Amino acid sequence: MLKKIGRLTGLGPMLLLSSMLILINSIGLGQTSRADATDSRFDPTFRNDVHAPRTEDADVVRTLKNYEEKRLGNSRFLLVHGHFLGDASDTAVVTALGRESAGDSLETFLLSKDTTGWKIRSHDASLNAAYCRVIPVSRQKDILLCQTNFVGPVGKYGNGEVDTNLYAIDFTREPADSTVLQIRDTVTTGSRCLSWANLKSVEFRTGFLHLLVEYGRNRLPALGTTPEQFRNLAVQSHGSPSGFPHRLYDIEFKLGPVAFSPVEGSKRDLDYVTERWDQEKACSASVGREP
């Protein structure tokens, strides 16, 4: 029996919407980085190791289609290879994209290879591995560092809240996913309490993950529609609306037995940029002030 792995922590119903947005980038870009071709300040800045199937991946695709031809026969696949079971064995993580009567569908499969070929080890319709980088933990084990963006309510950049989610996937753990960072940008929501939030860079170096987060808060003087200056500049790659306070936060995580954990000196900044700050809390936050 196939093992059905855990749901992404904290993402809930936003997952499929966010996955469709990020998949557009990942299909076309393969292993390239968006650092030199950023269309929006919300686009991932780190290398994407996920790619469309290549000639050498024919057996992986065949295994999936043979597993359930009716459901997966017309799916589009994205995949990445690595040692995801922690035993140095060859494995592949495959995201299947399909169309159903209720709309787009996404399902992620973990496959391993032995002397008889590829076998499906687990699958999950809520786990998104469409834009990910392979992170080596040891010679025998890799994990994935992934990003998705949820855009709403109208479903396009520049209108509504943009949630950026950075998370790790470790298939040797249950649940497999663990949140690294979740930030909310509400510049164009029309809310009185506005937060400017996006990831400027993501770098992994010798066991440490360095995130550069651009973040700031502002409160409109009165309730009403967000000024056009906020809406027009909200998705630009550089700069921010005139007078909007923001700065860069360098937040560091250490790779350990349970994915990534913030180092002691970064915890306060991490709490500040991830805290919910909106009208429900009267434009206040429990941290109380900027670090």
C-alpha positions in Angstrom: 0.0 0.0 0.0 1.3 3.5 -0.9 2.0 5.8 2.0 0.1 9.1 1.8 2.4 11.8 3.3 1.5 14.8 5.4 0.0 18.1 4.5 2.0 21.3 4.2 2.1 22.9 7.6 -0.1 26.0 7.8 -0.9 26.5 4.1 -4.4 24.9 4.1 -6.6 25.7 1.2 -4.3 28.2 -0.4 -1.9 25.4 -1.6 -3.4 24.6 -5.0 -3.8 28.2 -6.0 -0.2 29.0 -5.1 1.1 26.0 -6.8 -0.5 26.9 -10.1 1.2 30.3 -10.0 4.7 29.0 -9.3 4.4 26.1 -11.7 4.2 28.5 -14.7 7.7 29.7 -13.8 9.1 26.3 -12.9 8.1 24.5 -16.1 9.8 27.1 -18.4 12.9 27.8 -16.3 14.1 24.3 -15.3 17.4 24.7 -13.5 17.8 28.4 -14.2 17.6 31.1 -11.6 15.2 34.0 -11.6 17.8 36.3 -10.1 18.7 37.9 -13.5 15.1 37.9 -14.9 12.8 38.9 -12.1 9.4 40.0 -13.4 8.0 40.5 -9.9 9.5 41.1 -6.5 7.6 38.0 -5.3 9.3 35.6 -7.7 11.7 33.0 -6.2 15.4 34.1 -6.3 17.0 30.7 -5.8 17.8 28.0 -8.3 15.0 25.7 -9.3 16.2 22.1 -9.6 12.8 20.8 -10.7 12.5 20.2 -14.5 10.2 18.7 -17.1 10.9 15.1 -17.9 14.0 14.4 -20.1 14.8 11.4 -22.2 16.4 9.6 -19.3 13.2 10.1 -17.2 11.0 8.0 -19.6 10.8 5.0 -17.1 9.7 7.3 -14.3 6.9 8.8 -16.4 5.9 5.3 -17.6 5.7 4.0 -14.0 3.3 6.8 -13.0 1.1 6.4 -16.1 0.9 2.6 -15.6 0.0 3.2 -11.9 -3.2 5.0 -12.9 -3.6 5.6 -16.6 -7.1 7.1 -16.4 -6.1 9.8 -13.9 -2.5 10.4 -14.8 -2.4 9.6 -18.5 -2.8 13.2 -19.7 -1.0 14.8 -16.8 2.0 17.1 -17.1 5.0 16.1 -15.0 7.7 18.0 -13.2 10.5 16.1 -11.4 13.7 16.2 -9.5 16.2 13.5 -8.6 18.1 13.0 -5.3 18.6 10.8 -2.3 15.4 11.6 -0.5 15.0 8.4 1.5 18.3 8.9 3.5 19.9 5.6 2.4 21.8 6.9 -0.7 19.3 5.1 -3.0 18.2 6.8 -6.3 14.8 8.5 -5.8 12.7 11.0 -7.7 10.0 13.5 -6.6 7.4 14.0 -9.3 4.6 16.6 -9.4 1.7 15.6 -11.6 -0.4 18.4 -13.0 -3.8 17.5 -14.3 -7.2 18.9 -15.3 -10.4 17.8 -13.5 -14.0 18.9 -13.6 -13.5 20.9 -10.4 -10.4 22.6 -11.9 -6.6 22.1 -11.9 -5.2 19.3 -9.8 -1.7 18.7 -8.3 -0.3 15.5 -6.8 3.3 14.8 -5.7 4.8 11.3 -5.9 8.0 9.9 -4.4 9.6 7.1 -6.4 12.6 4.9 -5.7 14.7 2.8 -8.0 15.9 -0.8 -7.4 17.1 -3.6 -9.6 13.7 -4.1 -11.1 13.0 -0.5 -11.9 11.1 2.5 -10.4 8.5 2.0 -7.7 6.1 4.5 -6.2 6.7 4.9 -2.5 4.2 7.6 -1.5 1.9 10.3 -2.9 0.1 13.3 -1.6 -2.3 15.7 -3.3 -1.5 18.6 -0.9 2.3 18.6 -1.1 3.8 21.0 -3.6 7.3 20.3 -4.9 7.1 22.3 -8.1 9.7 24.9 -7.3 12.4 23.5 -5.2 16.2 23.3 -4.7 17.9 20.1 -3.6 19.8 20.5 -0.3 22.3 17.8 0.6 22.2 16.9 4.2 24.8 14.2 4.0 26.2 11.8 1.3 23.2 9.6 1.8 20.4 12.1 2.2 18.9 15.2 0.4 16.0 17.3 1.3 14.1 19.9 -0.7 13.8 23.7 -0.1 10.7 24.9 -1.8 8.7 28.1 -2.4 5.1 28.9 -3.3 3.2 32.2 -3.5 -0.5 32.6 -2.8 -2.1 35.6 -4.5 -5.6 36.8 -3.8 -8.3 37.6 -3.8 -8.4 38.2 -7.5 -5.5 36.0 -8.4 -2.9 38.2 -10.0 0.0 40.2 -8.8 -0.8 43.8 -7.8 -4.3 43.1 -6.5 -4.8 41.6 -3.0 -2.6 39.9 -0.5 0.5 38.0 -1.5 1.7 35.3 0.8 5.2 33.9 0.3 5.9 30.5 1.8 9.3 28.9 2.1 9.4 25.4 3.4 11.5 22.2 3.6 10.5 18.7 2.5 12.2 15.8 4.2 10.7 12.4 3.1 12.3 10.6 6.1 10.1 12.5 8.5 6.4 12.5 9.2 5.0 14.9 8.3 7.5 15.5 5.5 7.1 19.3 5.3 8.1 22.0 7.7 7.7 25.7 7.4 10.8 27.9 7.2 9.2 31.3 6.5 5.8 32.7 5.8 5.4 36.4 5.1 2.4 38.5 4.0 2.3 41.4 1.7 -0.9 43.5 1.9 0.2 46.7 0.1 -2.7 46.5 -2.4 -5.5 45.0 -0.3 -7.0 48.4 0.6 -6.6 47.6 4.3 -5.6 50.3 6.7 -2.8 48.2 8.1 -0.3 47.6 5.3 2.8 45.3 5.3 5.4 45.3 2.5 7.1 41.8 2.5 9.1 39.9 0.0 12.2 37.6 -0.2 15.2 39.4 -1.7 17.6 36.4 -1.6 17.8 32.8 -0.4 21.3 31.3 0.0 22.4 28.0 1.4 26.1 27.8 2.5 27.7 25.0 4.5 24.8 24.0 6.7 23.3 27.5 7.1 20.4 29.1 5.2 20.6 32.9 4.8 17.4 34.8 4.0 17.3 38.5 3.1 13.7 39.7 3.7 12.5 43.1 2.7 9.9 44.1 5.1 8.0 47.2 6.4 4.7 48.3 7.9 2.6 51.4 7.4 -0.8 52.5 8.6 -3.1 54.6 6.3 -4.6 57.7 8.1 -8.1 56.5 7.4 -10.0 53.5 6.1 -10.6 53.4 2.3 -9.1 52.4 -1.0 -5.4 52.0 -1.1 -3.8 54.9 -2.9 -2.8 54.3 -6.5 0.9 54.8 -5.7 0.8 51.6 -3.6 -1.1 49.6 -6.2 1.1 50.8 -9.1 4.5 50.1 -7.4 3.6 47.0 -5.4 5.0 44.5 -7.7 8.0 46.3 -9.1 11.3 44.5 -8.6 13.1 47.6 -7.1 12.0 50.3 -4.8 8.7 50.9 -2.9 6.0 53.5 -2.7 7.2 56.9 -1.6 7.2 57.2 2.1 6.6 53.5 2.8 9.0 52.4 5.6 10.9 49.2 4.9 14.3 47.7 5.4 16.2 44.5 4.9 16.4 41.8 7.5 19.2 39.2 7.3 17.7 36.0 8.9 19.8 32.9 9.4 18.8 29.3 9.9 20.9 26.2 10.7 20.3 22.9 9.1 19.8 20.2 11.7 18.0 16.9 12.4 14.6 18.7 12.0 15.2 20.7 8.8 16.0 24.4 9.4 15.9 26.1 12.8 16.5 29.9 13.3 19.8 30.8 15.0 19.4 32.6 18.3 20.4 36.0 16.9 17.7 35.9 14.2 14.7 34.8 16.2 13.5 38.3 17.0 13.7 39.5 13.4 12.0 36.3 12.3 9.1 36.9 14.7 8.8 40.5 13.5 8.5 39.8 9.8 6.3 36.8 10.1 3.8 38.3 12.6 0.3 39.0 11.4 -0.4 42.7 11.5 -3.8 43.9 10.4 -7.0 45.6 11.3 -8.1 42.8 13.5 -5.3 43.7 15.8 -5.8 47.5 15.4 -2.5 47.7 13.5 -0.6 46.5 16.4 1.6 43.4 17.0 2.7 41.5 20.1 6.4 42.2 19.3 5.5 45.8 19.8 8.1 47.6 17.8 10.6 47.1 15.0 13.7 45.2 16.0 
